[in-house]
Amino acid sequence: MKITLLLHNAYAIGGTIRTTFNLAAALADRHDVEVVSMMRHREVPRFTLDPRVRLVPLVDTRVGSADMADPLFGEPAQDFPLAEKRHHQYSRLIDLRAAEYLRGTDADVLIGTRPGINVYLARFGPRRALRIAQEHLRHDAHSKPLRRELARHYRTLDAVVTTTEADAAVYRARMRLPGVPVLAVPNIVPAPVGPLSEGTSKVISAAGRLVRGKRFDLLIEAFSAVAAKHPDWRLRIHGGGAERAQLQGLIDGLGLAEQAELTGPRSPIEAEFAKAAIVASASDAESFGMTLVEAMRCGVPVVSTNCPLGPAEIIDHGSNGLLVPPGDGQALAAGLLELIETPERRREMAEAALASSARYAPEPIAERYQLLFDELHSTRVARAWQRAVGRARDRARRLLRRALRR
């Protein structure tokens, strides 16, 4: 079976790219797999792609490329949804290349990885293929105009896959998709290549984009309470972003310059987590929580805010980590102090974290996708009937509303 995964930009850095490459490699054990990138801004990807997986870029955005000189490159996209936040990065040239590729593909399964690409998939993907929309962002992270457009297009697809059960439930409740199953399959997080954490360092690590929603400011403030009691402990925050200068100012203002460090981006992040005894997350929201699983795969317990939607499905509070209320710096500090001051409990949680993280290994996730493909194939006729009934009901409701307005 030929499987194609569609990415925004396979040559960039990001969690969706990393997990898509991981899934492609896992599926390549059984299938012919390719990754299609809407655009390409550099010679080679930043992440390593399994050599068995083909990489197909559609539009070359490198300076001096023939595509950059095409007049269509300067025209705004018409097919990519205007309400999608990446719309400004798309052009009429990408629209047309995506449509041409999808109409001509011989893939048996097509998997989109962001809302706008899923719209391409719905509009231009061949009906003979299974067309699956992955959602790496929460339903509520999309604007209302985008949700309305997605509902219209997602009704024509074969399935919608979210990364958490909680988000799947939201989609099922708020987006009527007759004949389109909505289910959760978590991201793949392979075992780290290097050594695991020994748990003996006095280092708290955190990682992610330095943006407001990740609440690294809250983590730094919580760490100031930790440092007051345990001045020999260190906080290392890995990542880059718009908030770096503000966060550095907070570190300096709290007198933590010798204990807290903004290291910049680190890849692979597992090498940094393996040097830590605790990993912390203070986010206001997480679609999944990739760094939490990456830490657990390194044998590190996590203290995380219990934010929507991922952490509660990853962390079993009190067993393999701790969950604290979002936005509560005191609770976050208390959780960190609990693990710092009880080394035996920290060691037990580290062992439990490592054991429970095995469910995110490539093999079980690839098997879940295989079962999904098989089920979607076997239920095509029944689901087509459900879609037809749903369309008929929608038409009847519209006619009734018009009649009542007269």
Contacts in CASP RR format, 6 or more apart in sequence:
PFRMAT RR
TARGET T0000
AUTHOR 0000-0000-0000
METHOD contacts of the structure
MODEL  1
MKITLLLHNAYAIGGTIRTTFNLAAALADRHDVEVVSMMRHREVPRFTLD
PRVRLVPLVDTRVGSADMADPLFGEPAQDFPLAEKRHHQYSRLIDLRAAE
YLRGTDADVLIGTRPGINVYLARFGPRRALRIAQEHLRHDAHSKPLRREL
ARHYRTLDAVVTTTEADAAVYRARMRLPGVPVLAVPNIVPAPVGPLSEGT
SKVISAAGRLVRGKRFDLLIEAFSAVAAKHPDWRLRIHGGGAERAQLQGL
IDGLGLAEQAELTGPRSPIEAEFAKAAIVASASDAESFGMTLVEAMRCGV
PVVSTNCPLGPAEIIDHGSNGLLVPPGDGQALAAGLLELIETPERRREMA
EAALASSARYAPEPIAERYQLLFDELHSTRVARAWQRAVGRARDRARRLL
RRALRR
1 30 0 8 1.000
1 31 0 8 1.000
1 32 0 8 1.000
1 108 0 8 1.000
1 109 0 8 1.000
1 373 0 8 1.000
2 31 0 8 1.000
2 32 0 8 1.000
2 33 0 8 1.000
2 34 0 8 1.000
2 106 0 8 1.000
2 107 0 8 1.000
2 108 0 8 1.000
2 109 0 8 1.000
3 27 0 8 1.000
3 31 0 8 1.000
3 32 0 8 1.000
3 33 0 8 1.000
3 34 0 8 1.000
3 107 0 8 1.000
3 108 0 8 1.000
3 109 0 8 1.000
3 111 0 8 1.000
4 33 0 8 1.000
4 34 0 8 1.000
4 35 0 8 1.000
4 36 0 8 1.000
4 105 0 8 1.000
4 107 0 8 1.000
4 109 0 8 1.000
4 110 0 8 1.000
4 111 0 8 1.000
5 20 0 8 1.000
5 23 0 8 1.000
5 24 0 8 1.000
5 33 0 8 1.000
5 34 0 8 1.000
5 35 0 8 1.000
5 36 0 8 1.000
5 111 0 8 1.000
5 112 0 8 1.000
5 113 0 8 1.000
6 35 0 8 1.000
6 36 0 8 1.000
6 38 0 8 1.000
6 110 0 8 1.000
6 111 0 8 1.000
6 112 0 8 1.000
6 113 0 8 1.000
6 117 0 8 1.000
6 120 0 8 1.000
6 121 0 8 1.000
7 16 0 8 1.000
7 17 0 8 1.000
7 20 0 8 1.000
7 35 0 8 1.000
7 36 0 8 1.000
7 37 0 8 1.000
7 38 0 8 1.000
7 113 0 8 1.000
7 117 0 8 1.000
8 16 0 8 1.000
8 37 0 8 1.000
8 38 0 8 1.000
8 39 0 8 1.000
8 86 0 8 1.000
8 89 0 8 1.000
8 113 0 8 1.000
8 114 0 8 1.000
8 117 0 8 1.000
9 17 0 8 1.000
9 37 0 8 1.000
9 38 0 8 1.000
9 39 0 8 1.000
9 40 0 8 1.000
9 41 0 8 1.000
10 17 0 8 1.000
10 20 0 8 1.000
10 21 0 8 1.000
10 35 0 8 1.000
10 37 0 8 1.000
10 40 0 8 1.000
10 45 0 8 1.000
10 49 0 8 1.000
10 55 0 8 1.000
10 57 0 8 1.000
11 37 0 8 1.000
11 39 0 8 1.000
11 40 0 8 1.000
11 41 0 8 1.000
11 42 0 8 1.000
11 44 0 8 1.000
11 45 0 8 1.000
11 46 0 8 1.000
11 57 0 8 1.000
12 41 0 8 1.000
12 46 0 8 1.000
13 46 0 8 1.000
13 47 0 8 1.000
13 265 0 8 1.000
13 267 0 8 1.000
15 136 0 8 1.000
15 290 0 8 1.000
16 113 0 8 1.000
16 114 0 8 1.000
16 136 0 8 1.000
17 45 0 8 1.000
17 47 0 8 1.000
18 47 0 8 1.000
18 290 0 8 1.000
19 136 0 8 1.000
19 187 0 8 1.000
19 188 0 8 1.000
19 189 0 8 1.000
19 290 0 8 1.000
20 35 0 8 1.000
20 113 0 8 1.000
21 35 0 8 1.000
21 45 0 8 1.000
21 47 0 8 1.000
21 48 0 8 1.000
21 49 0 8 1.000
21 50 0 8 1.000
21 53 0 8 1.000
22 187 0 8 1.000
22 188 0 8 1.000
22 189 0 8 1.000
22 190 0 8 1.000
22 362 0 8 1.000
23 187 0 8 1.000
23 188 0 8 1.000
23 365 0 8 1.000
23 366 0 8 1.000
23 369 0 8 1.000
24 33 0 8 1.000
24 34 0 8 1.000
24 35 0 8 1.000
24 49 0 8 1.000
24 50 0 8 1.000
24 53 0 8 1.000
25 49 0 8 1.000
25 50 0 8 1.000
25 52 0 8 1.000
25 53 0 8 1.000
25 362 0 8 1.000
26 188 0 8 1.000
26 362 0 8 1.000
26 363 0 8 1.000
26 365 0 8 1.000
26 366 0 8 1.000
27 33 0 8 1.000
27 366 0 8 1.000
27 369 0 8 1.000
28 50 0 8 1.000
28 52 0 8 1.000
28 53 0 8 1.000
29 366 0 8 1.000
30 366 0 8 1.000
30 370 0 8 1.000
33 52 0 8 1.000
33 53 0 8 1.000
33 54 0 8 1.000
34 53 0 8 1.000
34 54 0 8 1.000
34 55 0 8 1.000
34 56 0 8 1.000
34 107 0 8 1.000
35 49 0 8 1.000
35 53 0 8 1.000
35 54 0 8 1.000
35 55 0 8 1.000
35 56 0 8 1.000
36 56 0 8 1.000
36 57 0 8 1.000
36 58 0 8 1.000
36 101 0 8 1.000
37 55 0 8 1.000
37 56 0 8 1.000
37 57 0 8 1.000
37 58 0 8 1.000
38 58 0 8 1.000
38 59 0 8 1.000
38 90 0 8 1.000
38 94 0 8 1.000
38 97 0 8 1.000
38 98 0 8 1.000
38 117 0 8 1.000
39 57 0 8 1.000
39 58 0 8 1.000
39 59 0 8 1.000
39 60 0 8 1.000
39 61 0 8 1.000
39 89 0 8 1.000
39 94 0 8 1.000
40 57 0 8 1.000
40 58 0 8 1.000
40 59 0 8 1.000
40 60 0 8 1.000
40 61 0 8 1.000
40 62 0 8 1.000
41 61 0 8 1.000
41 62 0 8 1.000
42 62 0 8 1.000
43 62 0 8 1.000
45 55 0 8 1.000
46 267 0 8 1.000
47 267 0 8 1.000
49 55 0 8 1.000
56 101 0 8 1.000
58 94 0 8 1.000
58 97 0 8 1.000
58 98 0 8 1.000
58 101 0 8 1.000
59 67 0 8 1.000
59 73 0 8 1.000
59 91 0 8 1.000
59 93 0 8 1.000
59 94 0 8 1.000
59 97 0 8 1.000
60 66 0 8 1.000
60 67 0 8 1.000
60 68 0 8 1.000
61 67 0 8 1.000
61 68 0 8 1.000
62 68 0 8 1.000
67 73 0 8 1.000
67 93 0 8 1.000
70 93 0 8 1.000
72 91 0 8 1.000
72 92 0 8 1.000
72 93 0 8 1.000
72 96 0 8 1.000
73 91 0 8 1.000
73 92 0 8 1.000
73 93 0 8 1.000
74 91 0 8 1.000
74 92 0 8 1.000
74 93 0 8 1.000
75 91 0 8 1.000
75 92 0 8 1.000
75 93 0 8 1.000
76 87 0 8 1.000
76 90 0 8 1.000
76 91 0 8 1.000
76 92 0 8 1.000
77 87 0 8 1.000
77 90 0 8 1.000
77 91 0 8 1.000
77 92 0 8 1.000
77 94 0 8 1.000
77 95 0 8 1.000
78 92 0 8 1.000
78 95 0 8 1.000
79 95 0 8 1.000
79 98 0 8 1.000
79 99 0 8 1.000
79 119 0 8 1.000
79 120 0 8 1.000
79 123 0 8 1.000
80 86 0 8 1.000
80 87 0 8 1.000
80 90 0 8 1.000
80 94 0 8 1.000
80 95 0 8 1.000
80 116 0 8 1.000
80 119 0 8 1.000
80 120 0 8 1.000
81 87 0 8 1.000
81 115 0 8 1.000
81 116 0 8 1.000
81 119 0 8 1.000
81 146 0 8 1.000
81 149 0 8 1.000
81 150 0 8 1.000
82 145 0 8 1.000
83 143 0 8 1.000
83 145 0 8 1.000
83 146 0 8 1.000
83 149 0 8 1.000
84 114 0 8 1.000
84 115 0 8 1.000
84 116 0 8 1.000
84 119 0 8 1.000
84 146 0 8 1.000
86 114 0 8 1.000
86 116 0 8 1.000
95 120 0 8 1.000
98 117 0 8 1.000
98 120 0 8 1.000
98 124 0 8 1.000
99 120 0 8 1.000
99 123 0 8 1.000
99 124 0 8 1.000
102 110 0 8 1.000
102 120 0 8 1.000
102 121 0 8 1.000
102 124 0 8 1.000
102 125 0 8 1.000
102 126 0 8 1.000
103 124 0 8 1.000
103 125 0 8 1.000
103 126 0 8 1.000
104 126 0 8 1.000
105 125 0 8 1.000
105 126 0 8 1.000
105 129 0 8 1.000
107 129 0 8 1.000
108 129 0 8 1.000
108 130 0 8 1.000
109 129 0 8 1.000
109 130 0 8 1.000
109 132 0 8 1.000
109 373 0 8 1.000
110 121 0 8 1.000
110 125 0 8 1.000
110 129 0 8 1.000
110 130 0 8 1.000
110 131 0 8 1.000
110 132 0 8 1.000
111 132 0 8 1.000
111 133 0 8 1.000
111 134 0 8 1.000
112 118 0 8 1.000
112 121 0 8 1.000
112 132 0 8 1.000
112 133 0 8 1.000
112 134 0 8 1.000
113 134 0 8 1.000
113 136 0 8 1.000
114 134 0 8 1.000
114 136 0 8 1.000
114 137 0 8 1.000
115 133 0 8 1.000
115 135 0 8 1.000
115 137 0 8 1.000
115 142 0 8 1.000
115 146 0 8 1.000
115 150 0 8 1.000
118 133 0 8 1.000
118 134 0 8 1.000
118 135 0 8 1.000
118 150 0 8 1.000
118 153 0 8 1.000
118 154 0 8 1.000
118 157 0 8 1.000
119 149 0 8 1.000
119 150 0 8 1.000
119 153 0 8 1.000
121 131 0 8 1.000
121 133 0 8 1.000
121 157 0 8 1.000
122 131 0 8 1.000
122 133 0 8 1.000
122 153 0 8 1.000
122 154 0 8 1.000
122 156 0 8 1.000
122 157 0 8 1.000
123 153 0 8 1.000
125 131 0 8 1.000
130 158 0 8 1.000
130 159 0 8 1.000
130 373 0 8 1.000
130 376 0 8 1.000
130 377 0 8 1.000
131 156 0 8 1.000
131 157 0 8 1.000
131 158 0 8 1.000
132 157 0 8 1.000
132 158 0 8 1.000
132 159 0 8 1.000
132 160 0 8 1.000
132 161 0 8 1.000
132 372 0 8 1.000
132 376 0 8 1.000
133 154 0 8 1.000
133 157 0 8 1.000
133 159 0 8 1.000
133 160 0 8 1.000
133 161 0 8 1.000
134 161 0 8 1.000
134 162 0 8 1.000
135 160 0 8 1.000
135 161 0 8 1.000
135 162 0 8 1.000
135 163 0 8 1.000
135 167 0 8 1.000
135 171 0 8 1.000
135 287 0 8 1.000
136 163 0 8 1.000
136 287 0 8 1.000
136 288 0 8 1.000
137 287 0 8 1.000
138 167 0 8 1.000
138 170 0 8 1.000
138 285 0 8 1.000
138 287 0 8 1.000
138 308 0 8 1.000
138 309 0 8 1.000
139 147 0 8 1.000
139 162 0 8 1.000
139 167 0 8 1.000
139 170 0 8 1.000
139 171 0 8 1.000
139 174 0 8 1.000
139 175 0 8 1.000
140 170 0 8 1.000
140 308 0 8 1.000
141 285 0 8 1.000
141 287 0 8 1.000
142 150 0 8 1.000
147 174 0 8 1.000
147 175 0 8 1.000
150 175 0 8 1.000
151 175 0 8 1.000
151 176 0 8 1.000
151 177 0 8 1.000
154 160 0 8 1.000
154 175 0 8 1.000
154 177 0 8 1.000
154 180 0 8 1.000
155 176 0 8 1.000
155 177 0 8 1.000
155 178 0 8 1.000
155 180 0 8 1.000
155 387 0 8 1.000
155 391 0 8 1.000
156 387 0 8 1.000
157 180 0 8 1.000
158 180 0 8 1.000
158 376 0 8 1.000
158 380 0 8 1.000
158 383 0 8 1.000
159 180 0 8 1.000
159 181 0 8 1.000
159 182 0 8 1.000
159 183 0 8 1.000
159 372 0 8 1.000
159 376 0 8 1.000
160 171 0 8 1.000
160 177 0 8 1.000
160 180 0 8 1.000
160 181 0 8 1.000
160 182 0 8 1.000
160 183 0 8 1.000
161 182 0 8 1.000
161 183 0 8 1.000
161 184 0 8 1.000
161 185 0 8 1.000
161 372 0 8 1.000
162 168 0 8 1.000
162 171 0 8 1.000
162 182 0 8 1.000
162 183 0 8 1.000
162 184 0 8 1.000
162 185 0 8 1.000
163 184 0 8 1.000
163 185 0 8 1.000
163 186 0 8 1.000
163 187 0 8 1.000
163 287 0 8 1.000
163 288 0 8 1.000
163 310 0 8 1.000
164 184 0 8 1.000
164 186 0 8 1.000
164 287 0 8 1.000
164 288 0 8 1.000
164 309 0 8 1.000
164 310 0 8 1.000
164 313 0 8 1.000
165 184 0 8 1.000
165 313 0 8 1.000
166 308 0 8 1.000
166 309 0 8 1.000
166 310 0 8 1.000
166 312 0 8 1.000
166 313 0 8 1.000
167 184 0 8 1.000
167 287 0 8 1.000
167 309 0 8 1.000
168 182 0 8 1.000
168 183 0 8 1.000
168 184 0 8 1.000
170 309 0 8 1.000
171 177 0 8 1.000
171 182 0 8 1.000
172 182 0 8 1.000
175 182 0 8 1.000
178 386 0 8 1.000
178 387 0 8 1.000
178 389 0 8 1.000
178 390 0 8 1.000
178 391 0 8 1.000
178 393 0 8 1.000
179 383 0 8 1.000
179 384 0 8 1.000
179 386 0 8 1.000
179 387 0 8 1.000
180 383 0 8 1.000
180 387 0 8 1.000
181 375 0 8 1.000
181 376 0 8 1.000
181 383 0 8 1.000
183 372 0 8 1.000
185 365 0 8 1.000
185 368 0 8 1.000
185 369 0 8 1.000
185 372 0 8 1.000
186 288 0 8 1.000
186 293 0 8 1.000
186 313 0 8 1.000
186 359 0 8 1.000
186 360 0 8 1.000
186 365 0 8 1.000
187 288 0 8 1.000
187 290 0 8 1.000
187 293 0 8 1.000
187 360 0 8 1.000
187 365 0 8 1.000
188 360 0 8 1.000
188 361 0 8 1.000
188 362 0 8 1.000
188 365 0 8 1.000
188 366 0 8 1.000
189 290 0 8 1.000
189 293 0 8 1.000
189 294 0 8 1.000
189 297 0 8 1.000
189 357 0 8 1.000
189 360 0 8 1.000
189 361 0 8 1.000
190 297 0 8 1.000
190 361 0 8 1.000
190 362 0 8 1.000
191 297 0 8 1.000
191 361 0 8 1.000
192 268 0 8 1.000
192 270 0 8 1.000
192 271 0 8 1.000
192 273 0 8 1.000
192 274 0 8 1.000
192 294 0 8 1.000
192 297 0 8 1.000
192 298 0 8 1.000
193 268 0 8 1.000
193 270 0 8 1.000
194 270 0 8 1.000
194 271 0 8 1.000
194 274 0 8 1.000
195 274 0 8 1.000
196 274 0 8 1.000
196 298 0 8 1.000
196 299 0 8 1.000
196 354 0 8 1.000
197 273 0 8 1.000
197 274 0 8 1.000
197 275 0 8 1.000
197 276 0 8 1.000
197 277 0 8 1.000
197 298 0 8 1.000
197 299 0 8 1.000
197 300 0 8 1.000
197 350 0 8 1.000
199 276 0 8 1.000
199 277 0 8 1.000
199 299 0 8 1.000
199 300 0 8 1.000
199 346 0 8 1.000
199 347 0 8 1.000
199 350 0 8 1.000
200 277 0 8 1.000
201 275 0 8 1.000
201 276 0 8 1.000
201 277 0 8 1.000
202 230 0 8 1.000
202 232 0 8 1.000
202 233 0 8 1.000
202 234 0 8 1.000
202 277 0 8 1.000
203 233 0 8 1.000
203 234 0 8 1.000
203 235 0 8 1.000
203 236 0 8 1.000
203 275 0 8 1.000
203 276 0 8 1.000
203 277 0 8 1.000
203 278 0 8 1.000
204 223 0 8 1.000
204 226 0 8 1.000
204 233 0 8 1.000
204 234 0 8 1.000
204 235 0 8 1.000
204 236 0 8 1.000
204 276 0 8 1.000
204 277 0 8 1.000
204 278 0 8 1.000
204 279 0 8 1.000
204 280 0 8 1.000
204 336 0 8 1.000
205 235 0 8 1.000
205 236 0 8 1.000
205 237 0 8 1.000
205 238 0 8 1.000
205 272 0 8 1.000
205 273 0 8 1.000
205 275 0 8 1.000
205 276 0 8 1.000
205 278 0 8 1.000
205 279 0 8 1.000
205 280 0 8 1.000
205 295 0 8 1.000
205 300 0 8 1.000
206 216 0 8 1.000
206 219 0 8 1.000
206 235 0 8 1.000
206 236 0 8 1.000
206 237 0 8 1.000
206 238 0 8 1.000
206 279 0 8 1.000
206 280 0 8 1.000
206 281 0 8 1.000
206 282 0 8 1.000
206 291 0 8 1.000
207 237 0 8 1.000
207 238 0 8 1.000
207 239 0 8 1.000
207 266 0 8 1.000
207 269 0 8 1.000
207 272 0 8 1.000
207 273 0 8 1.000
207 279 0 8 1.000
207 291 0 8 1.000
207 294 0 8 1.000
208 214 0 8 1.000
208 238 0 8 1.000
208 239 0 8 1.000
208 240 0 8 1.000
208 291 0 8 1.000
209 239 0 8 1.000
209 240 0 8 1.000
209 241 0 8 1.000
210 216 0 8 1.000
210 237 0 8 1.000
210 239 0 8 1.000
210 240 0 8 1.000
210 241 0 8 1.000
210 242 0 8 1.000
210 243 0 8 1.000
210 244 0 8 1.000
210 247 0 8 1.000
210 262 0 8 1.000
211 241 0 8 1.000
211 242 0 8 1.000
211 243 0 8 1.000
212 243 0 8 1.000
213 283 0 8 1.000
213 284 0 8 1.000
213 285 0 8 1.000
214 281 0 8 1.000
214 282 0 8 1.000
214 283 0 8 1.000
214 284 0 8 1.000
215 282 0 8 1.000
215 283 0 8 1.000
215 284 0 8 1.000
215 305 0 8 1.000
215 326 0 8 1.000
215 327 0 8 1.000
216 237 0 8 1.000
216 243 0 8 1.000
216 247 0 8 1.000
216 282 0 8 1.000
217 243 0 8 1.000
217 246 0 8 1.000
217 247 0 8 1.000
217 250 0 8 1.000
218 282 0 8 1.000
218 327 0 8 1.000
218 329 0 8 1.000
218 332 0 8 1.000
219 235 0 8 1.000
219 237 0 8 1.000
219 280 0 8 1.000
219 281 0 8 1.000
219 282 0 8 1.000
219 332 0 8 1.000
220 235 0 8 1.000
220 237 0 8 1.000
220 247 0 8 1.000
220 250 0 8 1.000
220 251 0 8 1.000
220 254 0 8 1.000
220 256 0 8 1.000
220 260 0 8 1.000
221 250 0 8 1.000
221 254 0 8 1.000
221 329 0 8 1.000
222 280 0 8 1.000
222 282 0 8 1.000
222 329 0 8 1.000
222 330 0 8 1.000
222 332 0 8 1.000
222 333 0 8 1.000
222 336 0 8 1.000
223 235 0 8 1.000
223 256 0 8 1.000
223 259 0 8 1.000
223 260 0 8 1.000
223 333 0 8 1.000
223 336 0 8 1.000
224 254 0 8 1.000
224 255 0 8 1.000
224 256 0 8 1.000
225 330 0 8 1.000
225 333 0 8 1.000
225 337 0 8 1.000
226 233 0 8 1.000
226 235 0 8 1.000
226 333 0 8 1.000
226 336 0 8 1.000
226 337 0 8 1.000
226 340 0 8 1.000
227 233 0 8 1.000
227 235 0 8 1.000
227 256 0 8 1.000
227 259 0 8 1.000
227 260 0 8 1.000
229 337 0 8 1.000
230 337 0 8 1.000
230 340 0 8 1.000
231 259 0 8 1.000
233 259 0 8 1.000
233 340 0 8 1.000
234 259 0 8 1.000
234 260 0 8 1.000
234 261 0 8 1.000
235 256 0 8 1.000
235 259 0 8 1.000
235 260 0 8 1.000
235 261 0 8 1.000
236 260 0 8 1.000
236 261 0 8 1.000
236 263 0 8 1.000
236 272 0 8 1.000
236 276 0 8 1.000
237 247 0 8 1.000
237 260 0 8 1.000
237 261 0 8 1.000
237 262 0 8 1.000
237 263 0 8 1.000
238 263 0 8 1.000
238 264 0 8 1.000
238 265 0 8 1.000
238 266 0 8 1.000
238 269 0 8 1.000
238 272 0 8 1.000
239 262 0 8 1.000
239 263 0 8 1.000
239 264 0 8 1.000
239 265 0 8 1.000
239 266 0 8 1.000
240 262 0 8 1.000
240 264 0 8 1.000
240 265 0 8 1.000
244 262 0 8 1.000
244 264 0 8 1.000
247 262 0 8 1.000
248 262 0 8 1.000
251 257 0 8 1.000
251 260 0 8 1.000
251 262 0 8 1.000
263 272 0 8 1.000
266 272 0 8 1.000
269 291 0 8 1.000
269 294 0 8 1.000
270 294 0 8 1.000
270 297 0 8 1.000
270 298 0 8 1.000
273 279 0 8 1.000
273 294 0 8 1.000
273 295 0 8 1.000
273 298 0 8 1.000
273 300 0 8 1.000
274 298 0 8 1.000
274 300 0 8 1.000
276 295 0 8 1.000
276 298 0 8 1.000
276 300 0 8 1.000
277 300 0 8 1.000
277 339 0 8 1.000
277 346 0 8 1.000
278 300 0 8 1.000
278 301 0 8 1.000
278 302 0 8 1.000
278 303 0 8 1.000
278 336 0 8 1.000
278 339 0 8 1.000
278 340 0 8 1.000
278 346 0 8 1.000
279 291 0 8 1.000
279 292 0 8 1.000
279 295 0 8 1.000
279 300 0 8 1.000
279 301 0 8 1.000
279 302 0 8 1.000
279 303 0 8 1.000
280 302 0 8 1.000
280 303 0 8 1.000
280 304 0 8 1.000
280 332 0 8 1.000
280 336 0 8 1.000
281 289 0 8 1.000
281 291 0 8 1.000
281 292 0 8 1.000
281 302 0 8 1.000
281 303 0 8 1.000
281 304 0 8 1.000
281 305 0 8 1.000
281 311 0 8 1.000
282 304 0 8 1.000
282 305 0 8 1.000
282 327 0 8 1.000
282 329 0 8 1.000
282 332 0 8 1.000
283 304 0 8 1.000
283 305 0 8 1.000
283 307 0 8 1.000
283 326 0 8 1.000
284 305 0 8 1.000
284 307 0 8 1.000
284 326 0 8 1.000
284 327 0 8 1.000
285 307 0 8 1.000
285 308 0 8 1.000
285 309 0 8 1.000
286 292 0 8 1.000
286 307 0 8 1.000
286 308 0 8 1.000
286 309 0 8 1.000
286 310 0 8 1.000
286 311 0 8 1.000
287 309 0 8 1.000
287 310 0 8 1.000
288 309 0 8 1.000
288 310 0 8 1.000
289 310 0 8 1.000
289 311 0 8 1.000
289 314 0 8 1.000
292 302 0 8 1.000
292 304 0 8 1.000
292 311 0 8 1.000
292 314 0 8 1.000
292 315 0 8 1.000
293 314 0 8 1.000
293 357 0 8 1.000
293 360 0 8 1.000
295 301 0 8 1.000
295 302 0 8 1.000
295 353 0 8 1.000
296 302 0 8 1.000
296 314 0 8 1.000
296 320 0 8 1.000
296 353 0 8 1.000
296 354 0 8 1.000
296 356 0 8 1.000
296 357 0 8 1.000
297 354 0 8 1.000
297 357 0 8 1.000
297 360 0 8 1.000
298 354 0 8 1.000
299 350 0 8 1.000
299 351 0 8 1.000
299 353 0 8 1.000
299 354 0 8 1.000
299 357 0 8 1.000
300 350 0 8 1.000
300 353 0 8 1.000
301 320 0 8 1.000
301 321 0 8 1.000
301 322 0 8 1.000
301 339 0 8 1.000
301 346 0 8 1.000
301 349 0 8 1.000
301 350 0 8 1.000
301 352 0 8 1.000
301 353 0 8 1.000
302 315 0 8 1.000
302 320 0 8 1.000
302 321 0 8 1.000
302 322 0 8 1.000
302 353 0 8 1.000
303 321 0 8 1.000
303 322 0 8 1.000
303 324 0 8 1.000
303 332 0 8 1.000
303 335 0 8 1.000
303 336 0 8 1.000
303 339 0 8 1.000
304 311 0 8 1.000
304 315 0 8 1.000
304 321 0 8 1.000
304 322 0 8 1.000
304 323 0 8 1.000
304 324 0 8 1.000
305 311 0 8 1.000
305 323 0 8 1.000
305 324 0 8 1.000
305 325 0 8 1.000
305 326 0 8 1.000
305 327 0 8 1.000
305 328 0 8 1.000
305 332 0 8 1.000
306 312 0 8 1.000
306 317 0 8 1.000
306 323 0 8 1.000
306 324 0 8 1.000
306 325 0 8 1.000
306 326 0 8 1.000
307 326 0 8 1.000
311 323 0 8 1.000
312 323 0 8 1.000
315 321 0 8 1.000
315 322 0 8 1.000
315 323 0 8 1.000
316 352 0 8 1.000
316 356 0 8 1.000
317 323 0 8 1.000
318 349 0 8 1.000
319 349 0 8 1.000
319 352 0 8 1.000
319 356 0 8 1.000
320 349 0 8 1.000
320 352 0 8 1.000
320 353 0 8 1.000
320 355 0 8 1.000
320 356 0 8 1.000
321 349 0 8 1.000
321 352 0 8 1.000
321 353 0 8 1.000
322 335 0 8 1.000
322 338 0 8 1.000
322 339 0 8 1.000
322 349 0 8 1.000
324 331 0 8 1.000
324 332 0 8 1.000
324 334 0 8 1.000
324 335 0 8 1.000
325 331 0 8 1.000
338 345 0 8 1.000
339 345 0 8 1.000
339 346 0 8 1.000
339 349 0 8 1.000
340 346 0 8 1.000
358 364 0 8 1.000
376 383 0 8 1.000
END
